[in-house]
């Protein structure tokens, strides 16, 4: 059943959307300044405007978004398990350092993109191109237009590893209508701790469940081979060489529905998300993903 969305946005979000739309003409100047500061990749600045040179793979595509290096590394075990389920992964982040980590440490079939600037125009381009089947937002990098546009397109969205600091909580309480309009767009909120879960619930989160900290599940790196560079704790082993641009290695299709559930899974505990068969004929539309029920912890 489709998620029910609030009819009207609070005035704060309406003003934010108008301001974000009005800033589009100065985006080139902003990008130029960030390039001088080393905060953008000159070869990939188009991604900040929702443009991509990469092709969307066929079949269900799981989109995972994290702010920077810490969130990207926290998703490592999750990404590994999703790949074991023959699912394609789109990973977005906002920093040059996180992009470098993905290129160096993740398998080549994990597609990395810079998250677009939070303008309705750029966000629409991004979603039109990638058409994610499921969106997973890590921790607290919540861009309003990205969330609102995804929800408007009925993309199932889950907040994972959710964190609400003691400093942020009272601030959001004073802007309850704003944060509630964003959190209510998520089908499920998975919080790091009981305190985080209580805060998300108080601020309007739906189906909030305590699941623990994903960063604690990042495996320790294996001992380096003689003569090899030692890995920093929390990093992943080097990825295999990437294939030519646009030529992702094939993943074997599955012909049975895939279920990600709490039972036996440290990755999406409490979330029950049922995926249709992954096998898709070339050129056909990707199947949809329907959120299921929440398995409450016992």
Backbone as CSV, one residue per row, in Angstrom:
resi,resn,N_x,N_y,N_z,CA_x,CA_y,CA_z,C_x,C_y,C_z
1,UNK,0.833,-1.181,0.000,0.000,0.000,0.000,0.879,1.247,0.000
2,UNK,0.599,2.249,-0.833,1.444,3.432,-0.885,1.434,4.172,0.428
3,UNK,2.538,4.771,0.762,2.627,5.563,1.980,1.751,6.801,1.840
4,UNK,1.127,7.198,2.951,0.314,8.404,2.925,1.205,9.587,3.225
5,UNK,1.125,10.628,2.405,1.984,11.786,2.541,1.172,12.985,2.998
6,UNK,1.756,13.820,3.860,1.061,15.035,4.261,0.716,15.877,3.043
7,UNK,-0.471,16.501,3.078,-0.932,17.270,1.932,-0.119,18.553,1.775
8,UNK,0.090,19.270,2.863,0.754,20.568,2.793,2.076,20.538,3.553
9,UNK,3.062,21.244,3.014,4.341,21.374,3.691,4.302,22.567,4.632
10,UNK,5.062,22.524,5.733,5.158,23.703,6.594,5.821,24.848,5.838
11,UNK,5.574,26.050,6.282,6.082,27.221,5.574,7.601,27.222,5.489
12,UNK,8.286,26.638,6.499,9.746,26.596,6.466,10.259,25.811,5.268
13,UNK,9.638,24.687,4.978,10.069,23.877,3.839,9.646,24.496,2.518
14,UNK,8.503,25.154,2.483,8.100,25.839,1.255,9.086,26.960,0.921
15,UNK,9.508,27.693,1.943,10.486,28.760,1.727,11.832,28.182,1.307
16,UNK,12.218,27.067,1.933,13.491,26.419,1.588,13.493,25.994,0.126
17,UNK,12.388,25.404,-0.328,12.309,24.942,-1.708,12.412,26.114,-2.692
18,UNK,11.759,27.218,-2.364,11.829,28.389,-3.242,13.243,28.967,-3.271
19,UNK,13.872,29.026,-2.099,15.237,29.544,-2.036,16.193,28.641,-2.812
20,UNK,16.042,27.321,-2.640,16.916,26.382,-3.343,16.729,26.486,-4.854
21,UNK,15.509,26.703,-5.295,15.257,26.875,-6.726,15.883,28.172,-7.237
22,UNK,15.807,29.229,-6.425,16.344,30.519,-6.835,17.847,30.574,-6.893
23,UNK,18.527,29.638,-6.220,19.986,29.641,-6.198,20.606,28.924,-7.401
24,UNK,19.775,28.306,-8.242,20.305,27.581,-9.401,21.193,28.460,-10.288
25,UNK,20.803,29.716,-10.566,21.660,30.536,-11.446,23.064,30.781,-10.909
26,UNK,23.237,30.733,-9.578,24.578,30.982,-9.037,25.344,29.690,-8.771
27,UNK,24.762,28.541,-9.152,25.442,27.261,-8.927,26.803,27.207,-9.618
28,UNK,26.954,27.699,-10.857,28.286,27.654,-11.479,29.346,28.398,-10.673
29,UNK,28.978,29.548,-10.097,29.940,30.302,-9.287,30.289,29.532,-8.020
30,UNK,29.287,28.881,-7.426,29.536,28.082,-6.229,30.466,26.918,-6.530
31,UNK,30.216,26.251,-7.659,31.061,25.121,-8.049,32.483,25.583,-8.325
32,UNK,32.629,26.722,-9.008,33.961,27.250,-9.317,34.735,27.533,-8.032
33,UNK,34.069,28.101,-7.049,34.730,28.402,-5.779,35.153,27.120,-5.064
34,UNK,34.259,26.128,-5.061,34.572,24.864,-4.393,35.689,24.114,-5.119
35,UNK,35.760,24.272,-6.445,36.862,23.658,-7.190,38.195,24.253,-6.753
36,UNK,38.248,25.554,-6.575,39.477,26.205,-6.129,39.870,25.745,-4.737
37,UNK,38.870,25.423,-3.924,39.128,24.970,-2.562,39.446,23.479,-2.490
38,UNK,39.400,22.793,-3.633,39.656,21.356,-3.660,38.516,20.521,-3.127
39,UNK,37.312,21.095,-3.072,36.162,20.390,-2.506,35.292,19.714,-3.567
40,UNK,35.671,19.856,-4.832,34.934,19.205,-5.908,35.913,18.528,-6.855
41,UNK,35.442,17.493,-7.523,36.219,16.785,-8.537,35.919,17.435,-9.882
42,UNK,36.900,18.066,-10.520,36.623,18.767,-11.787,36.066,17.861,-12.872
43,UNK,36.363,16.578,-12.819,35.867,15.654,-13.842,34.426,15.227,-13.599
44,UNK,33.896,15.568,-12.407,32.569,15.048,-12.058,31.638,16.125,-11.512
45,UNK,31.881,17.373,-11.833,31.045,18.445,-11.286,29.606,18.357,-11.793
46,UNK,29.410,17.716,-12.941,28.054,17.568,-13.464,27.145,16.795,-12.526
47,UNK,27.728,15.869,-11.755,26.923,15.078,-10.832,26.261,15.945,-9.779
48,UNK,26.890,17.078,-9.446,26.302,17.992,-8.466,25.041,18.662,-9.013
49,UNK,24.885,18.622,-10.334,23.696,19.193,-10.969,22.768,18.094,-11.484
50,UNK,22.962,16.880,-10.952,22.077,15.773,-11.297,22.389,15.092,-12.606
51,UNK,23.532,15.419,-13.210,23.925,14.829,-14.483,24.915,13.692,-14.245
52,UNK,24.833,12.653,-15.068,25.739,11.524,-14.894,26.142,10.935,-16.225
53,UNK,27.396,10.493,-16.302,27.892,9.792,-17.483,27.664,8.288,-17.369
54,UNK,27.315,7.827,-16.180,27.112,6.395,-15.961,25.692,5.990,-16.341
55,UNK,25.556,4.740,-16.736,24.273,4.203,-17.154,23.632,3.459,-15.995
56,UNK,22.333,3.641,-15.822,21.631,2.907,-14.779,21.576,1.438,-15.152
57,UNK,21.995,0.540,-14.263,21.908,-0.892,-14.567,20.467,-1.369,-14.561
58,UNK,20.201,-2.482,-15.226,18.867,-3.051,-15.240,18.542,-3.675,-13.885
59,UNK,17.274,-3.744,-13.571,16.834,-4.402,-12.353,16.760,-3.466,-11.168
60,UNK,16.384,-4.000,-10.016,16.282,-3.182,-8.805,17.615,-2.540,-8.449
61,UNK,17.554,-1.278,-8.073,18.749,-0.521,-7.718,18.558,0.048,-6.321
62,UNK,19.426,-0.347,-5.399,19.361,0.146,-4.029,20.285,1.351,-3.909
63,UNK,19.703,2.475,-3.549,20.447,3.720,-3.403,20.753,3.944,-1.917
64,UNK,22.038,4.099,-1.615,22.496,4.338,-0.247,23.179,5.698,-0.211
65,UNK,22.750,6.552,0.707,23.354,7.882,0.808,23.963,8.105,2.186
66,UNK,25.197,8.589,2.189,25.880,8.970,3.421,26.668,10.243,3.192
67,UNK,26.885,11.006,4.245,27.511,12.318,4.094,28.948,12.219,3.616
68,UNK,29.768,11.400,4.298,31.195,11.405,3.999,31.814,10.051,4.301
69,UNK,33.102,10.047,4.632,33.858,8.805,4.765,33.295,7.890,5.845
70,UNK,32.974,8.438,7.003,32.479,7.609,8.101,31.226,6.856,7.743
71,UNK,30.282,7.537,7.110,29.030,6.895,6.736,29.241,5.877,5.619
72,UNK,30.120,6.206,4.665,30.407,5.283,3.570,31.002,3.986,4.105
73,UNK,31.963,4.093,5.010,32.571,2.895,5.586,31.577,2.121,6.442
74,UNK,30.669,2.848,7.115,29.659,2.181,7.939,28.749,1.304,7.091
75,UNK,28.573,1.670,5.832,27.683,0.914,4.942,28.370,-0.271,4.294
76,UNK,29.644,-0.508,4.593,30.405,-1.537,3.880,29.777,-2.924,4.029
77,UNK,29.466,-3.316,5.260,28.894,-4.644,5.465,27.513,-4.749,4.833
78,UNK,26.737,-3.676,4.923,25.417,-3.641,4.302,25.528,-3.836,2.794
79,UNK,26.453,-3.130,2.176,26.634,-3.235,0.732,27.049,-4.651,0.344
80,UNK,27.922,-5.242,1.140,28.375,-6.603,0.843,27.216,-7.588,0.850
81,UNK,26.337,-7.451,1.844,25.199,-8.365,1.929,24.208,-8.132,0.788
82,UNK,23.969,-6.880,0.443,23.045,-6.592,-0.654,23.591,-7.128,-1.978
83,UNK,24.898,-7.042,-2.168,25.512,-7.603,-3.374,25.386,-9.126,-3.381
84,UNK,25.455,-9.740,-2.204,25.243,-11.185,-2.125,23.838,-11.572,-2.582
85,UNK,22.893,-10.620,-2.473,21.524,-10.852,-2.913,21.328,-10.462,-4.388
86,UNK,22.445,-10.243,-5.084,22.418,-9.908,-6.515,21.726,-8.577,-6.784
87,UNK,21.893,-7.618,-5.885,21.300,-6.301,-6.044,22.364,-5.296,-6.446
88,UNK,22.012,-4.400,-7.351,22.911,-3.325,-7.745,22.864,-2.215,-6.703
89,UNK,24.012,-1.561,-6.520,24.136,-0.534,-5.489,24.554,0.786,-6.107
90,UNK,23.824,1.834,-5.742,24.209,3.212,-6.049,24.535,3.884,-4.724
91,UNK,25.764,4.346,-4.581,26.221,4.960,-3.338,26.521,6.431,-3.591
92,UNK,25.865,7.320,-2.843,26.120,8.754,-2.988,26.726,9.312,-1.711
93,UNK,27.567,10.320,-1.892,28.162,11.038,-0.767,28.504,12.438,-1.254
94,UNK,29.003,13.266,-0.337,29.190,14.665,-0.690,30.610,15.185,-0.644
95,UNK,31.600,14.314,-0.427,32.972,14.795,-0.300,33.920,14.069,-1.242
96,UNK,34.990,14.753,-1.613,36.010,14.172,-2.482,36.697,13.002,-1.799
97,UNK,36.925,13.124,-0.493,37.608,12.040,0.226,36.765,10.772,0.244
98,UNK,35.456,10.906,0.410,34.605,9.715,0.420,34.581,9.059,-0.961
99,UNK,34.600,9.860,-2.019,34.645,9.301,-3.373,35.934,8.517,-3.583
100,UNK,37.026,9.029,-3.042,38.311,8.332,-3.171,38.288,6.999,-2.429
101,UNK,37.650,6.964,-1.272,37.537,5.722,-0.505,36.740,4.692,-1.282
102,UNK,35.631,5.116,-1.884,34.809,4.193,-2.661,35.602,3.638,-3.836
103,UNK,36.311,4.499,-4.561,37.080,4.060,-5.727,38.187,3.078,-5.344
104,UNK,38.759,3.267,-4.170,39.902,2.456,-3.761,39.494,1.164,-3.080
105,UNK,38.407,1.199,-2.325,38.109,0.091,-1.431,36.869,-0.722,-1.775
106,UNK,35.984,-0.202,-2.639,34.749,-0.925,-2.920,34.826,-1.637,-4.264
107,UNK,34.034,-2.704,-4.442,34.033,-3.415,-5.728,33.596,-2.495,-6.865
108,UNK,34.063,-2.764,-8.069,33.775,-1.859,-9.189,32.311,-1.800,-9.581
109,UNK,31.498,-2.803,-9.195,30.084,-2.751,-9.556,29.286,-1.855,-8.621
110,UNK,29.896,-1.334,-7.546,29.240,-0.342,-6.693,29.398,1.018,-7.360
111,UNK,28.300,1.598,-7.778,28.328,2.871,-8.504,28.353,4.017,-7.508
112,UNK,29.353,4.874,-7.608,29.391,6.052,-6.748,29.043,7.299,-7.545
113,UNK,28.239,8.156,-6.935,27.914,9.457,-7.494,27.983,10.495,-6.377
114,UNK,28.366,11.710,-6.745,28.241,12.799,-5.785,26.757,13.146,-5.654
115,UNK,26.322,13.357,-4.424,24.923,13.713,-4.213,24.664,15.071,-4.861
116,UNK,23.544,15.236,-5.563,23.301,16.526,-6.217,23.038,17.622,-5.193
117,UNK,23.337,18.853,-5.592,22.947,19.978,-4.748,21.442,19.923,-4.549
118,UNK,20.999,20.366,-3.384,19.602,20.154,-2.996,18.657,21.189,-3.605
119,UNK,18.690,21.278,-4.918,17.756,22.100,-5.672,16.738,21.173,-6.328
120,UNK,15.451,21.526,-6.341,14.449,20.652,-6.971,14.820,20.240,-8.394
121,UNK,15.424,21.144,-9.168,15.790,20.823,-10.552,16.866,19.749,-10.594
122,UNK,17.909,19.920,-9.793,19.006,18.959,-9.809,18.574,17.617,-9.233
123,UNK,17.776,17.647,-8.184,17.283,16.418,-7.575,16.409,15.652,-8.565
124,UNK,15.557,16.366,-9.295,14.692,15.708,-10.278,15.522,15.026,-11.363
125,UNK,16.587,15.688,-11.831,17.465,15.070,-12.831,18.059,13.772,-12.294
126,UNK,18.540,13.848,-11.065,19.166,12.682,-10.443,18.183,11.515,-10.362
127,UNK,16.981,11.770,-9.865,15.997,10.701,-9.696,15.464,10.214,-11.039
128,UNK,15.333,11.105,-12.009,14.890,10.688,-13.338,15.890,9.721,-13.971
129,UNK,17.164,9.976,-13.738,18.205,9.135,-14.345,18.322,7.786,-13.644
130,UNK,18.387,7.799,-12.314,18.705,6.582,-11.577,17.482,5.753,-11.210
131,UNK,16.329,6.373,-11.032,15.096,5.651,-10.694,15.346,4.593,-9.612
132,UNK,15.788,5.011,-8.424,16.104,4.025,-7.382,14.868,3.235,-6.959
133,UNK,15.085,1.963,-6.681,14.010,1.096,-6.219,13.826,1.168,-4.718
134,UNK,14.881,1.556,-4.030,14.867,1.659,-2.573,15.940,2.657,-2.173
135,UNK,15.638,3.534,-1.207,16.599,4.539,-0.751,16.902,4.330,0.733
136,UNK,18.188,4.268,1.056,18.644,4.121,2.437,19.509,5.325,2.788
137,UNK,19.055,6.124,3.736,19.798,7.298,4.186,20.507,6.945,5.489
138,UNK,21.807,7.236,5.553,22.604,6.871,6.719,22.702,8.042,7.686
139,UNK,22.365,7.786,8.941,22.509,8.710,10.065,21.642,9.955,9.934
140,UNK,22.214,11.113,9.642,21.429,12.349,9.771,21.683,13.346,8.640
141,UNK,22.166,12.857,7.493,22.385,13.757,6.357,21.086,13.851,5.564
142,UNK,20.171,14.674,6.048,18.808,14.731,5.525,18.609,15.998,4.697
143,UNK,18.667,15.853,3.375,18.459,16.977,2.479,16.983,17.051,2.123
144,UNK,16.296,18.146,2.473,14.839,18.215,2.316,14.324,17.912,0.918
145,UNK,14.884,18.542,-0.106,14.357,18.322,-1.450,14.605,16.899,-1.932
146,UNK,15.718,16.319,-1.529,16.018,14.941,-1.900,14.990,13.998,-1.278
147,UNK,14.661,14.233,-0.013,13.696,13.389,0.691,12.286,13.588,0.147
148,UNK,11.890,14.847,-0.024,10.533,15.129,-0.484,10.303,14.607,-1.898
149,UNK,11.298,14.771,-2.765,11.149,14.298,-4.139,11.098,12.774,-4.199
150,UNK,11.929,12.113,-3.399,11.894,10.655,-3.370,10.555,10.136,-2.882
151,UNK,10.030,10.757,-1.833,8.736,10.330,-1.301,7.621,10.600,-2.300
152,UNK,7.690,11.730,-3.005,6.663,12.062,-3.990,6.627,11.046,-5.123
153,UNK,7.768,10.414,-5.392,7.838,9.384,-6.442,7.571,7.995,-5.885
154,UNK,7.173,7.920,-4.641,6.845,6.647,-3.987,8.051,5.713,-3.904
155,UNK,9.234,6.269,-3.774,10.419,5.440,-3.554,10.413,5.004,-2.082
156,UNK,10.424,3.717,-1.789,10.513,3.291,-0.386,11.795,3.836,0.237
157,UNK,11.677,4.488,1.390,12.839,5.125,2.012,12.983,4.673,3.450
158,UNK,14.223,4.371,3.823,14.533,3.925,5.173,15.690,4.757,5.709
159,UNK,15.540,5.262,6.912,16.647,5.927,7.599,17.366,4.871,8.411
160,UNK,18.651,4.643,8.122,19.405,3.612,8.827,20.514,4.249,9.657
161,UNK,20.849,3.558,10.756,21.886,4.060,11.661,21.553,5.468,12.150
162,UNK,20.258,5.725,12.345,19.788,7.054,12.710,20.380,7.554,14.017
163,UNK,20.779,8.816,13.999,21.393,9.422,15.188,20.827,10.828,15.366
164,UNK,20.454,11.141,16.607,19.947,12.474,16.949,20.668,12.931,18.209
165,UNK,21.601,13.860,18.058,22.458,14.278,19.165,21.681,15.092,20.192
166,UNK,22.166,15.132,21.435,21.516,15.950,22.461,21.465,17.427,22.086
167,UNK,22.393,17.861,21.264,22.415,19.259,20.851,21.372,19.527,19.765
168,UNK,21.205,18.573,18.844,20.267,18.770,17.735,18.817,18.588,18.167
169,UNK,18.576,17.699,19.116,17.199,17.367,19.482,16.384,18.588,19.919
170,UNK,16.862,19.399,20.874,16.048,20.562,21.263,15.867,21.572,20.135
171,UNK,16.852,21.657,19.247,16.707,22.564,18.108,15.571,22.118,17.205
172,UNK,15.523,20.817,16.930,14.458,20.303,16.083,13.109,20.343,16.786
173,UNK,13.112,20.239,18.109,11.844,20.360,18.825,11.200,21.721,18.583
174,UNK,12.036,22.733,18.445,11.511,24.080,18.190,11.038,24.230,16.741
175,UNK,11.425,23.270,15.897,10.986,23.265,14.493,10.309,21.934,14.187
176,UNK,9.395,21.549,15.077,8.798,20.219,14.997,8.093,19.986,13.667
177,UNK,7.380,20.979,13.173,6.668,20.801,11.917,7.594,20.497,10.759
178,UNK,8.764,21.124,10.765,9.724,20.927,9.681,10.312,19.524,9.706
179,UNK,10.847,19.129,10.847,11.497,17.823,10.927,10.480,16.700,10.820
180,UNK,9.273,16.922,11.338,8.237,15.893,11.244,7.840,15.656,9.789
181,UNK,7.774,16.726,9.000,7.428,16.583,7.588,8.479,15.783,6.832
182,UNK,9.736,15.829,7.284,10.805,15.061,6.641,10.835,13.621,7.153
183,UNK,10.832,13.451,8.471,10.923,12.104,9.038,9.718,11.248,8.675
184,UNK,8.556,11.869,8.532,7.350,11.101,8.206,7.401,10.542,6.789
185,UNK,8.317,11.033,5.962,8.469,10.498,4.612,9.184,9.152,4.610
186,UNK,9.899,8.845,5.670,10.594,7.559,5.740,9.610,6.476,6.173
187,UNK,9.649,5.345,5.477,8.778,4.228,5.842,9.186,3.632,7.178
188,UNK,10.489,3.607,7.427,11.028,3.027,8.657,12.226,3.850,9.089
189,UNK,12.381,4.071,10.378,13.570,4.725,10.939,14.272,3.731,11.849
190,UNK,15.507,3.411,11.529,16.309,2.489,12.329,17.348,3.297,13.088
191,UNK,17.209,3.346,14.410,18.030,4.220,15.246,19.175,3.457,15.893
192,UNK,20.251,4.196,16.191,21.432,3.583,16.799,21.186,3.127,18.233
193,UNK,20.392,3.867,18.975,20.190,3.575,20.398,18.736,3.828,20.774
194,UNK,18.369,3.390,21.978,17.015,3.614,22.469,16.740,5.099,22.611
195,UNK,17.743,5.849,23.063,17.572,7.298,23.202,17.340,7.947,21.844
196,UNK,18.127,7.531,20.838,17.927,8.063,19.489,16.526,7.728,18.994
197,UNK,16.089,6.496,19.245,14.766,6.075,18.787,13.665,6.918,19.429
198,UNK,13.803,7.187,20.720,12.805,8.008,21.410,12.767,9.418,20.831
199,UNK,13.930,9.952,20.497,13.982,11.296,19.921,13.364,11.337,18.528
200,UNK,13.667,10.334,17.708,13.073,10.297,16.369,11.552,10.151,16.451
201,UNK,11.072,9.323,17.384,9.630,9.159,17.541,8.982,10.463,17.972
202,UNK,9.628,11.166,18.900,9.079,12.425,19.395,9.038,13.490,18.300
203,UNK,9.922,13.362,17.313,9.993,14.352,16.241,9.176,13.964,15.005
204,UNK,8.437,12.858,15.101,7.538,12.512,14.008,7.945,11.334,13.162
205,UNK,8.999,10.596,13.557,9.407,9.426,12.790,8.377,8.314,12.894
206,UNK,8.234,7.534,11.805,7.287,6.424,11.780,8.027,5.101,11.917
207,UNK,7.413,4.153,12.631,8.000,2.820,12.772,9.474,2.915,13.161
208,UNK,9.741,3.561,14.279,11.113,3.757,14.742,11.525,2.552,15.582
209,UNK,12.677,1.975,15.261,13.160,0.778,15.930,14.642,0.950,16.246
210,UNK,15.052,0.476,17.413,16.470,0.506,17.794,17.178,-0.700,17.200
211,UNK,18.279,-0.451,16.473,18.975,-1.549,15.796,20.472,-1.603,16.085
212,UNK,21.026,-0.617,16.791,22.459,-0.594,17.022,23.193,0.236,15.985
213,UNK,24.510,0.311,16.175,25.348,1.169,15.337,26.025,0.361,14.246
214,UNK,25.741,0.702,12.989,26.362,-0.005,11.866,27.879,0.097,11.889
215,UNK,28.401,1.199,12.415,29.853,1.396,12.407,30.561,0.360,13.272
216,UNK,29.828,-0.207,14.234,30.420,-1.244,15.066,30.488,-2.580,14.345
217,UNK,29.781,-2.684,13.205,29.772,-3.925,12.439,30.813,-3.946,11.332
218,UNK,31.553,-2.837,11.162,32.592,-2.819,10.128,33.689,-3.798,10.526
219,UNK,33.980,-4.804,9.709,34.975,-5.808,10.077,36.374,-5.232,10.142
220,UNK,37.186,-5.822,11.012,38.581,-5.413,11.096,39.293,-5.822,9.817
221,UNK,40.228,-5.020,9.339,40.928,-5.367,8.095,41.812,-6.584,8.295
222,UNK,41.988,-7.404,7.262,42.867,-8.566,7.376,44.310,-8.115,7.481
223,UNK,45.183,-8.958,8.043,46.598,-8.574,8.121,47.169,-8.407,6.727
224,UNK,48.013,-7.372,6.516,48.564,-7.132,5.176,49.537,-8.221,4.776
225,UNK,49.576,-8.469,3.481,50.560,-9.408,2.957,51.935,-8.757,2.997
226,UNK,52.991,-9.564,3.018,54.344,-8.987,3.056,54.557,-8.016,1.901
227,UNK,55.010,-6.815,2.236,55.280,-5.809,1.227,54.090,-4.960,0.850
228,UNK,52.882,-5.327,1.368,51.678,-4.555,1.022,51.466,-3.453,2.045
229,UNK,50.737,-2.398,1.633,50.419,-1.307,2.541,49.419,-1.781,3.582
230,UNK,49.648,-1.413,4.818,48.715,-1.763,5.883,47.449,-0.937,5.741
231,UNK,46.311,-1.552,6.100,45.031,-0.855,6.028,44.761,-0.114,7.332
232,UNK,44.140,1.032,7.197,43.700,1.765,8.375,42.489,1.051,8.957
233,UNK,42.371,0.904,10.290,41.201,0.241,10.865,39.919,0.857,10.338
234,UNK,38.981,-0.027,9.918,37.709,0.443,9.383,37.688,0.514,7.877
235,UNK,38.872,0.467,7.243,38.907,0.490,5.788,38.632,-0.897,5.232
236,UNK,38.296,-0.934,3.965,38.050,-2.181,3.273,39.273,-2.581,2.482
237,UNK,39.410,-3.879,2.188,40.515,-4.286,1.329,40.362,-3.661,-0.045
238,UNK,41.453,-3.472,-0.776,41.368,-2.829,-2.088,40.426,-3.565,-3.018
239,UNK,39.718,-2.803,-3.829,38.817,-3.395,-4.806,39.612,-3.913,-5.990
240,UNK,38.980,-4.802,-6.745,39.601,-5.287,-7.968,39.592,-4.164,-9.010
241,UNK,40.475,-4.222,-9.997,40.485,-3.171,-11.029,39.115,-3.009,-11.663
242,UNK,38.730,-1.764,-11.887,37.407,-1.476,-12.443,37.365,-1.818,-13.932
243,UNK,36.205,-2.265,-14.419,36.060,-2.526,-15.850,35.962,-1.219,-16.604
244,UNK,35.973,-1.249,-17.928,35.826,-0.015,-18.705,34.555,0.727,-18.324
245,UNK,34.564,2.046,-18.496,33.438,2.900,-18.126,32.149,2.385,-18.762
246,UNK,31.123,2.221,-17.930,29.811,1.811,-18.417,29.661,0.315,-18.611
247,UNK,30.743,-0.479,-18.352,30.677,-1.923,-18.525,30.811,-2.598,-17.167
248,UNK,29.701,-2.690,-16.444,29.724,-3.317,-15.138,29.744,-4.831,-15.286
249,UNK,30.444,-5.523,-14.401,30.439,-6.984,-14.489,29.046,-7.516,-14.213
250,UNK,28.597,-8.538,-14.947,27.235,-9.037,-14.767,27.065,-9.731,-13.423
251,UNK,25.875,-9.561,-12.852,25.504,-10.285,-11.648,24.468,-11.327,-12.034
252,UNK,24.552,-12.542,-11.511,23.560,-13.558,-11.881,22.182,-13.168,-11.367
253,UNK,21.150,-13.243,-12.222,19.811,-12.870,-11.771,19.231,-13.918,-10.846
254,UNK,18.306,-13.499,-10.016,17.571,-14.434,-9.172,16.143,-14.480,-9.665
255,UNK,15.503,-15.598,-9.530,14.134,-15.730,-10.012,13.139,-15.800,-8.870
256,UNK,13.602,-15.652,-7.648,12.721,-15.679,-6.484,12.723,-14.318,-5.813
257,UNK,11.594,-13.954,-5.165,11.583,-12.687,-4.419,12.666,-12.686,-3.345
258,UNK,13.275,-11.538,-3.140,14.327,-11.395,-2.140,13.733,-10.733,-0.906
259,UNK,14.059,-11.236,0.253,13.542,-10.656,1.491,14.707,-10.242,2.371
260,UNK,14.704,-9.003,2.794,15.687,-8.514,3.758,14.938,-8.366,5.074
261,UNK,15.296,-9.136,6.053,14.531,-9.125,7.294,15.462,-9.145,8.482
262,UNK,14.904,-9.001,9.661,15.711,-8.977,10.875,16.348,-10.325,11.148
263,UNK,15.630,-11.391,10.852,16.096,-12.719,11.213,17.449,-13.008,10.574
264,UNK,18.454,-13.144,11.393,19.773,-13.516,10.910,20.497,-12.434,10.148
265,UNK,20.006,-11.202,10.167,20.651,-10.142,9.408,21.034,-8.986,10.308
266,UNK,22.318,-8.618,10.367,22.729,-7.450,11.145,22.658,-6.164,10.333
267,UNK,22.094,-6.244,9.116,22.203,-5.119,8.207,20.974,-4.236,8.208
268,UNK,19.813,-4.812,7.993,18.577,-4.059,8.071,17.686,-4.671,9.138
269,UNK,18.156,-4.795,10.364,17.316,-5.361,11.405,16.085,-4.505,11.596
270,UNK,14.976,-5.171,11.855,13.673,-4.559,12.075,12.999,-4.144,10.786
271,UNK,13.708,-4.114,9.660,13.072,-3.725,8.404,12.760,-4.963,7.588
272,UNK,11.533,-5.112,7.190,11.155,-6.214,6.313,10.785,-5.603,4.978
273,UNK,11.632,-5.784,3.992,11.429,-5.158,2.688,11.439,-6.260,1.645
274,UNK,10.332,-6.423,0.959,10.187,-7.519,0.003,10.431,-7.000,-1.415
275,UNK,11.319,-7.644,-2.128,11.643,-7.237,-3.484,11.070,-8.240,-4.469
276,UNK,10.525,-7.764,-5.586,10.060,-8.673,-6.639,11.251,-9.370,-7.279
277,UNK,10.990,-10.343,-8.174,12.099,-11.006,-8.863,13.039,-10.004,-9.506
278,UNK,14.334,-10.296,-9.443,15.340,-9.359,-9.920,15.538,-9.452,-11.428
279,UNK,15.281,-10.618,-12.015,15.505,-10.782,-13.451,14.607,-9.835,-14.231
280,UNK,15.216,-8.996,-15.082,14.473,-8.003,-15.842,14.932,-8.045,-17.289
281,UNK,13.999,-8.032,-18.204,14.358,-8.031,-19.621,15.012,-6.708,-19.993
282,UNK,16.046,-6.716,-20.827,16.696,-5.462,-21.231,15.691,-4.472,-21.809
283,UNK,15.780,-3.220,-21.333,14.903,-2.174,-21.822,13.597,-2.038,-21.074
284,UNK,13.281,-2.992,-20.178,12.022,-2.898,-19.441,12.208,-2.057,-18.191
285,UNK,11.100,-1.608,-17.630,11.161,-0.770,-16.439,11.562,-1.607,-15.236
286,UNK,12.333,-1.022,-14.307,12.718,-1.775,-13.116,11.501,-2.062,-12.257
287,UNK,11.443,-3.236,-11.607,10.310,-3.540,-10.745,10.305,-2.652,-9.516
288,UNK,9.143,-2.543,-8.905,9.023,-1.723,-7.709,9.354,-2.543,-6.474
289,UNK,9.608,-1.849,-5.382,9.872,-2.483,-4.098,8.827,-1.982,-3.125
290,UNK,8.153,-2.889,-2.470,7.086,-2.511,-1.553,7.513,-2.759,-0.123
291,UNK,7.538,-1.733,0.740,7.867,-1.956,2.138,6.853,-2.880,2.777
292,UNK,7.332,-3.775,3.617,6.441,-4.660,4.336,6.255,-4.208,5.763
293,UNK,5.996,-5.132,6.635,5.758,-4.795,8.023,7.065,-4.701,8.773
294,UNK,7.024,-4.102,9.941,8.206,-3.975,10.772,8.228,-5.097,11.777
295,UNK,9.347,-5.819,11.839,9.496,-6.874,12.821,10.012,-6.260,14.106
296,UNK,9.140,-6.036,15.061,9.545,-5.417,16.313,10.455,-6.347,17.095
297,UNK,11.497,-5.822,17.726,12.404,-6.659,18.485,11.694,-7.240,19.694
298,UNK,12.056,-8.457,20.040,11.435,-9.106,21.188,12.290,-8.911,22.411
